[in-house]
Amino acid sequence: MAADGDSTDRARGTAGYARAADALAVQYEEVTFGEVHCDVLGLVPSGPARILDVGAGTGRDAAALVALGHSVVAVEPTTELRVHGQRIHAGSAIDWVDDVLPGLTLNQCPGRFDAVFATGVWMHLNAEERGHAMARIAALLMPGGRFFVNLRHGPVPEGRHMFDVSAAETAELGAAHGLRTVLSSERSDLHGRDGVRWSTLVLQAKNARRALD
Ligand SMILES: C[S@@+](CC[C@H](N)C(=O)[O-])C[C@H]1O[C@@H](n2cnc3c(N)ncnc32)[C@H](O)[C@@H]1O
């Protein structure tokens, strides 16, 4: 949980990412959106939708979602990763934003989203930040909108600021903010790292009719 000088209080969770950005830019793009999100593909909006990817890294998922016809805002607070993403996906209409959970002001991109992705990000937030972040994301979802969360479990890489966050806790926190768990699954690490496992959850906002009940 050590900070390494390349993050600030604005986003302690970004500790370690700037200095490793060149290598991570290669690693993140070695796997595909379809592989990372294989368990939830059936829940990704099928028609053109407005989608937010928070902690987008190099924009692998954002670019895939744009290619599927969606309008995508990619939030990435680590400048070095954002710059790699803008280079790698230069031909993609991703709307890149420098912002950070839990506040996520999105001043340049107001309005709500049909889906929000947070892949490998949530366990960088402490308990208080997770509470604020869940409230913020619930407020950003359209009625019936879905929050796709991916949690990393296992050893913490050197210099990263990470917490052990369970799927059960995340589902409970979502429920406290009106989000129902519609899918929960676990998988091994696509990069084959020792002891690393991943949980996937899809949390859904009430639809418009039920919201009025
Ligand atoms: C493990 S990487 C995942 C990147 C990308 N989602 C992927 O799957 O390839 C985690 C990302 O979350 C970002 N991050 C860390 N703390 C954050 C925060 N508080 N708000 C938004 N993003 C954050 C980091 O800068 C990093 O790009």
The ligand as an SDF file (V2000), in Angstrom:
LIG
                    3D

 27 29  0  0  0  0  0  0  0  0999 V2000
   -5.4190   -2.3820  -13.2680 C   0  0  0  0  0  0  0  0  0  0  0  0
   -5.5270   -0.8840  -14.1680 S   0  0  0  0  0  0  0  0  0  0  0  0
   -6.8830   -1.3170  -15.2570 C   0  0  0  0  0  0  0  0  0  0  0  0
   -6.9020   -0.5510  -16.5410 C   0  0  0  0  0  0  0  0  0  0  0  0
   -8.0160   -0.9560  -17.4950 C   0  0  0  0  0  0  0  0  0  0  0  0
   -9.3250   -0.7970  -16.9110 N   0  0  0  0  0  0  0  0  0  0  0  0
   -7.8160   -2.3660  -17.9620 C   0  0  0  0  0  0  0  0  0  0  0  0
   -8.6320   -3.2400  -17.6200 O   0  0  0  0  0  0  0  0  0  0  0  0
   -6.8490   -2.6060  -18.6890 O   0  0  0  0  0  0  0  0  0  0  0  0
   -6.2950    0.2450  -13.0190 C   0  0  0  0  0  0  0  0  0  0  0  0
   -6.4960    1.6440  -13.5390 C   0  0  0  0  0  0  0  0  0  0  0  0
   -7.2540    2.4010  -12.5890 O   0  0  0  0  0  0  0  0  0  0  0  0
   -6.7330    3.7050  -12.5260 C   0  0  0  0  0  0  0  0  0  0  0  0
   -7.1140    4.2480  -11.2180 N   0  0  0  0  0  0  0  0  0  0  0  0
   -6.5190    4.0460  -10.0320 C   0  0  0  0  0  0  0  0  0  0  0  0
   -7.1760    4.7100   -9.0610 N   0  0  0  0  0  0  0  0  0  0  0  0
   -8.2200    5.3410   -9.6610 C   0  0  0  0  0  0  0  0  0  0  0  0
   -9.2490    6.2000   -9.1870 C   0  0  0  0  0  0  0  0  0  0  0  0
   -9.3470    6.5530   -7.8970 N   0  0  0  0  0  0  0  0  0  0  0  0
  -10.1600    6.6730  -10.0820 N   0  0  0  0  0  0  0  0  0  0  0  0
  -10.0810    6.3150  -11.3960 C   0  0  0  0  0  0  0  0  0  0  0  0
   -9.1160    5.5090  -11.8930 N   0  0  0  0  0  0  0  0  0  0  0  0
   -8.1910    5.0310  -11.0350 C   0  0  0  0  0  0  0  0  0  0  0  0
   -5.2490    3.5450  -12.7400 C   0  0  0  0  0  0  0  0  0  0  0  0
   -4.6580    4.7420  -13.1880 O   0  0  0  0  0  0  0  0  0  0  0  0
   -5.2200    2.4210  -13.7850 C   0  0  0  0  0  0  0  0  0  0  0  0
   -5.2720    2.9060  -15.0900 O   0  0  0  0  0  0  0  0  0  0  0  0
  1  2  1  0
  2  3  1  0
  2 10  1  0
  3  4  1  0
  4  5  1  0
  5  6  1  0
  5  7  1  0
  7  8  2  0
  7  9  1  0
 10 11  1  0
 11 12  1  0
 11 26  1  0
 12 13  1  0
 13 14  1  0
 13 24  1  0
 14 15  1  0
 14 23  1  0
 15 16  2  0
 16 17  1  0
 17 18  1  0
 17 23  2  0
 18 19  1  0
 18 20  2  0
 20 21  1  0
 21 22  2  0
 22 23  1  0
 24 25  1  0
 24 26  1  0
 26 27  1  0
M  CHG  2   2   1   9  -1
M  END
$$$$
